[in-house]
Amino acid sequence: MAPSDDNSSANAGRLFRGSCVALIATSVAFATVGAVMLDLKNEFVLTNEQVGWIGGAALWGFALSQVVFAPLADTLGFRTLLRTAFAAHLIGTITLMLGGSFAYLFTGALIISMGNGLVEAACNPLVAALYPGDKTVKLNNFHVWFPGGIVLGGLAAYGLDQLAASSAGLEVLGEWRVKIALIVIPTLIYGHMLLREKFPPTEGVQAGVSVGEMFRAALTTPFMLLMLFAMTMTASIEIGPTRWVPAVLEAGGIPGILVLVWINGLMAVLRHRAGTVVHRLSPPGLLLVSAALSGVGLLAFSYASGTAAVFLTATVFAVGICYIWPTMLGVVSERVPKSGALGLGLMGAVGMATTGLVTAPQMGRVADVYAHDQLPVAEVVALFERADGEMATVPGPDASAARAAALEVVDEYRAAGALPSPATANALRQIIDSGAGEGLTGDAQAILGPADNFGGRISFRYLVPLCAVLMVIFGVLQARARREGGYRARRIAEAA
């Protein structure tokens, strides 16, 4: 047990509130990185796949820190983990703000994400240790503040969007950098609340569970292995699409950040009422219903185009995903208690790693393919030939690079009879960000925006089969629990 961990003097209420603020820092990071993806794509001329890697780094770094630090929670203690998270949030934010290339942006997002993982590596087992008799409900209450923080960060980002047009200061600094700087606010607050507090020992330390027993429970229990497999899919259907919502919808002229705020506002309200839902539905039953609604929401997202239809679809999707993450953690903590902090850390790590390394980049790849197919060939070629003349007198290296990229695409089209991918979309992005006249840049955006929006919406459809697989898994677990006297009876039997 770390010297700072003292169960007798721990202030449970302050620790829970501070943990909630730390989770707000992780969600503000999630919201603001999501909100600037379109800005990064345009300013640094990145493909959807490259942006997917940046968004993915903001996820799989979470997994990396979970894998490394969750097993050490018993020996290092909660306070050491949270101090490291505090440092990572500050360093990562500064690195991302200073980003001038893909490598800088990727690195900053990765460090921030490692801070996010450290928060969950510490706070999930901390909440379980503070409230051992009501873990699933309290973990849902704690996870209110992930969507809650996205609401706060998303609204702040949207407000900055509205101020940008009239604020020269924002334009000089870079509006997206101001959005990223919002991460610092909750970081400083949770640092003040938690870094000098007394913490309880982990449940593993309290129960006398050895590190070897913890590893055996986490890595050899069949139920644990099944839940880890399911977590690869539940995290993908929740976090993969929400990472892309702002960029995809904004490309279609819909305020995507407000849709993200709406989704997460609903999630926060519903998680706050988790006690009622969990007591009426068993956790496997709740997960079964959630998987079904998530599938409906994702499929509808791939077709919805108007603002009203998008918000209606977002409502169904929000109801579907809101309970999945904390309920998965609660079920593992209740059914495999000896897995301790390692079990909770592995669940988060597997979910975030899959989403960051596979789901987010692959959604970007699918979006690139389908967006390219939507580009009107004749209009694109005519626009690029027009750009050759109009941009010849536009000063600056950005304009020269955009003109050269457009001419190169035209040359490749004439040689091969087809527009090259992803060079065509990138050339359109360069024109949009070149400083050329509003007529040319507006026409380029009018061509690229609908294509990017279509490709992004189609990428949501590719996740629907995962929901079907999850329905089978959770349906079997629900049926088995009923045969054996109900979920709680089985939980007690397995924990004994």
N, C-alpha and C positions, 0 to 999 in steps of 0.2 A: 504494500500500500504506500502511495506517495505521501510524504509528510504533510502536504496541504489538504489531504483527504481525511476529514474527521466527521464521522456520522453524528456525534453527540452535539456538535455546535453548528451544524449546517443549517442555513436558513432556507427551507424548502421553497417558500413563496418567492423570495428574491432570486434564487437559483432558477426557478421555473420561468420567471419573468425575463431574467437576463438571457436565458436560453432562447426564449421567443424572439428577443431582439437580435440575437446572433443569427437565428434563422431568417429574420427579415433581411439581414445583410446578404445572406446567400441568395435570397429571392430577388432583392433589388439588383444584384449582379446578374442574375438570370434575365430579368426584365430589360435591363439597360443594354446588355450585350445583344439580346434579341432585337431591341429597338434600333440598334445602329447597324445591323447587318446590311441593310440596303445602302446606307451611307458608305460603309466600307467597300461594298461591291463597286459602287460608282467612283469613289475617290481614288481607290487603289487599283481599279480595273481588274477585279477578281471574278473568276467564274463562280457559278453556283456551287460547284464542288469544292473550290477553295474556301468559300464562305462557310460551306458545310464543315470543313475541317476546323475552321476557327470556332464555329459554334460547337463542334464536337469536342475540341480541346477544352472548352468551358464545361464539358460534361465528364470526359474520361479522366481528367485530372482529379476529379472528385473520387473516382474509383481507385486511382493510384494511391491517394492519401488514405483512403479507407483500408485498403489492403495492408499498407505499411503500418498504420498507427492503431487501427482498431484492436489488433492482438496485444498491443502494448498498453491499452487503457488500464489494465489491472496494475501494472508496474509503474507507469509514468504518472497516472492520476489524471483526473479531468482538467485540473487547472493548467497543467503543462500543455495538454492538447489545445486548449482554448487560447493560450498565449501564442502558440505557434500559428493557429488559425488567424489571430489578430495580425501578426506580422505578414502572413501571406496575403491577406486582403489588402493591406496597405501597399506592399511591394508590387503585387500584381496589377493593382489599379494604376499606379504610377507608370509601370512598364507599358501597359496598354495605351494609356493616354499619350505617351511619347512615341507610339508606334508610327514608323514611317515606311514600313514594308510588311509583307505577309509574315516574315519570320518574327518581327516584333509583336505583331498583333496576335499571332499564334501563341507566343511565349507568355504574353501578358494574360491572355485568356486561360492558359494552362495553370499559371500560378494562382490566379483568382479561384479557379476551380478546385485546386488543392486546398485552399483555405475553406471553401465550401464543404469539402469532404471531411476536413478536420472538425468543423462544427458538428456535422452529423455523427462522426465517429465518437465525439464526446457527449453530445446532447441526447441522442437517442438512448444510450444506456443510462445516462444520468436521469432522464425522466422515468425510465423503468425502475431505477433504484429508488427514486423518490416516492413512487406510487406503485409498489409491487402488487397491490390487490386489484388494480384497475388499469392495466397496461394499455389495452387496445383503445379504450376511451381517452385516456390521457395522452397517448401518442397522437390520436386524431386531433385532440385539442391543441397540442403543441404544434402539429403540422397545419393548423389554421393559418399560421403566420408565414408559411411559404407562399400560398396564394395571396394572403393579406399583404405581404411585402411586395409581391408583383403588382398588386393594385396601386400601392403607394408609389413604387418606382415607375410604373407605367403612366400614371397620371402626371407625375413630375416630368417624364420624358415628353409626353404630349404637350404639356404647358410650355416646355422649352421650344418645341416645334412652332407653337403659336407666336412665341416671342422672337424667334430667329429672324423673321422678315424685317422687324423694326429695330433690331439690336445689332449695331455694328460690332460691338464687343464680342457677341456670340460668334459672329462670322469670322472675326480675326482669330479667336482661340480655336474655333472649330466646334460647332454645335454638338457633334457626337462626343467630343471629349468632355464637354460639360455634363452630358448625360452619364458618362462613365464615372465622373467624379462624385456622383450621388452615392456611390457605394461607400464612400468614406464616412458619411454621416452616421448610419447605424453601426458601422464598425467602431467608431470612437465611443458610441453610447454603450455597446455591450462590453467593450474593453473596460470602461469605467465601472460598470455594474458587476463584472464577474472576476476580473483578473486578480483581485485580492481577497476573494471570498473563501470561506471554508467549504470544502466539498465532502460529500459522503463517499465511502469506498464503493466500488462497483459491486453488482450482485454476486459476481464470481468470488470476489474477496470475502464478502459477507458470508457466503455459503461454503467457503473453504474449497471451492472447485479449483483444481490445479490447471495449469496451462495445457497440459497434455489431455486432460478430460475435456476441456473446452474445445480443443482442436478435433478430438474424436467425435464429440457431439455435432460439431459444425460440418465435418467432412465425411462422416460415415453414416449418419442417420438418414434412412431412405426418405422420410418426410422432408427433411432439410434440403436434401438434394433435389427433390421435386420442386420445392418452393424456389430454390435458386434458378432452376430451369424456367419456371413460370415468370420469375422476376425479369428475365431477359426480354420477355414479351410485354409484360405489364408496363415496364419502364419505357419501352419503345413506343407503345400506343399513347402514353401520357406525355412524355417529355419530347419525343421526336417532333410531333406536330406542333406543340406549343412553342417550340424553338423557332419554327418556320412561319407561324401565323402572321406576325407583323410584316415581314418582307414580302410574303406571297400576296397578302391582301392589299398592301399599299401599292404594289405593282399594278393592281386592278382598280386603283382609285378609291379604295375603301380604307378608312382609318384603322389599320390593323392593330395598332397599339391599344386602341379603345376596345376592340374585340377581345384582345388578350386580357385587358382589365376586366371586362365583363365576365369572361370565363373564370378568372381567378377570384373575382368578387363572389360569384355564386359558390365556388368551391370553399371559400373561407366561411361563408354563412352555413353551408351544409356541414362542414367539418365541426363547426361550433356546436351543432346539434347532433353530433355523432353518437352521444350516449343513448338517445332515444332510438336511433336507427340500429345500432349494434345490439341493443337489448331485444329488439323486435325480430331482427334477422340474425341468424348465425353468421359468423365471419365468412365461411365458405359460400353461403347463400348470398351474402352481400357482394362478394367478389364475382359470383356468377351473374347477377343482375348488372353489375358494373361493366363486365366484359361485353354483355349483349348491347347495352346502351352505347358504349364506346364505339362498337362496330357500326351501329346505325349512324352515329354522329360523324365518324370518319368518312363513311360512304357518302353521306349527304354533303359534307364539306367539299368533296371532289366535284360536285355538280352545282352547288350554290354560287350565284354570281352577284345578285342584287344585295343591297345593304340589309334589307329586312330578312331575306332568306339566310344570309350569313349569320345574323344575330340569332335567329331561331335555331339554326344548326349548331351554333356555338353553345346554346343553352343545353341541348341534348347531350352534346359532347362533354360539357362541364359536369353534368349530373353523372355521366358515365365514369369519368376518371377521378372524381373528387375523393373517393374513399380508398382507392386502390393502394397507393403507396403506404400510408400509415397502417392500414389493415393488414397488409402483407407483413410489415414489421411486427405488429402486435401478435399475429398468429404465430410467427416464429418464436417470439419471446415467450409466449404462453405454452406452446406445444413442445419446444426444444429449449427449456430454460438453461440447461447446462452449456449451451453454445454461447451464452453471455454476450459481451460486447463484440466478440469476434463474429458471432452469427449475424447480429444486426449490421456490422460493418461489411460483411461479405454480401449481404442482401443489397445494400446500397451500392457497393462496388460493382457487383455483377450488372445491376440495372444501369448504372451510369456508364460503365465501360461499353456495354453493348450499344447503348444509345449514341455515345460519343464516337466510337470507333467504327460502327457499322450503320446504325439507323440514320443519323444525321447526314453523314457524307453520301450514303446511298440515296436518300431522299433528294439531295442536291444533284446527284448524277441523273436520276430519273427526271428531275425538273429540267436539267440542261437538254436532255434528249427530246422531251416533248415540247419544250419551248422552241427549240430550233426548228422542229417540224411545222410550227405555227407561223414562222416568219414568212411574209409575202415576198417571194423572190424578186419579182419585177420592181416592187416598191423599194426594196432594200438596195438593189443595184442602182436604181435611179437616184436614191438619196445619197449613196456614196459617190456617184459621179458628180452630183451637185455639190457635195462637200469639197471635192477637189478644187472647184472654182471659188466657192465662198470662203474657204478656210485658208486660202493661199495668203491672204493679207492679215489674218488674225495673229497677233503676236503671242509669243510664249511657247515653251517646249511642249506643253500639253496639247496645244492645237496642232503643232507639227507632227507629234506622235499619232494623234487621232487621224490626221489626213493620210499619213503613211499607212496606218492600219487599214483604213477604208480602201485605199488603192490596192493594197495587197490582197484584200478579200475579192475585189473586182477582178484582179488578174487571175486568182485561183478559180473563180467562177467561170471565167472565159475559157480557162484551160481544161477544167474538169466537168463543166456543165452543171455544177451543184455548189451551193454555198457551203464553205467549210465550217465545221463545228469544233470547238466553241468560239472560233475566231470571229465569226460574224457578230454574235451577241456582244463580245468584248469590244469590237470596233464601234458598235452602237453606244456602248457605255462610255467609251472614250470621247465620242462626239458630245454626248450629253454633259460630260464633265470638262469640256475643253475650253469653255469661255466663248464659244462661237455665238452667233446671233440667236435670239429666242426662236425665230422661225425654224432654223435648222435643228437646234437642240429639242424644240418641242415636237417636231416631226419624228425625230429619232426616238423620243420617249413614247410617242403615240404608237410606234411600231413595236418597240421592245416590251413596254408595260403589259399589254394584253397577253403576249407570248409567255413572259415570265409568270404571270398570274395563272395561266392555263397549266403550264408545266408544274408549278408548285401544287396546284389543286389535285392534279393527277397523282402526284407523289403520295398524297394522303390515302388514296384508294389502295395503294400497294400494301398498306398495313392492315387492311380489313381481315385477311385470312388469319392473322395472329389472334384476333378476337375470337374467331371460331375455335381455334385450338385451345384457348384459355377457357372457353365455355365448356369444352369437354372435360378439361382437368378439374375445374371447380365444380362441375356437375357431378363428377365421380366422387369428389371429396364430400360434397353435400349429401349424396345418397348414402355413402358409407357411414357418415356421422349419424344419420337418422337410424340406420340399422343397428347402431351400437349404443342407442339411448340418447343421442343428441351430441352436439359439439362439446358442451361443457363437460359431460361425462367422459368423453374420450380424452379431452385435454387433461383432466385430473388423472386419468389412468396413465397417460404417457409421461406426465411430469413426476409421477410417484417414483 
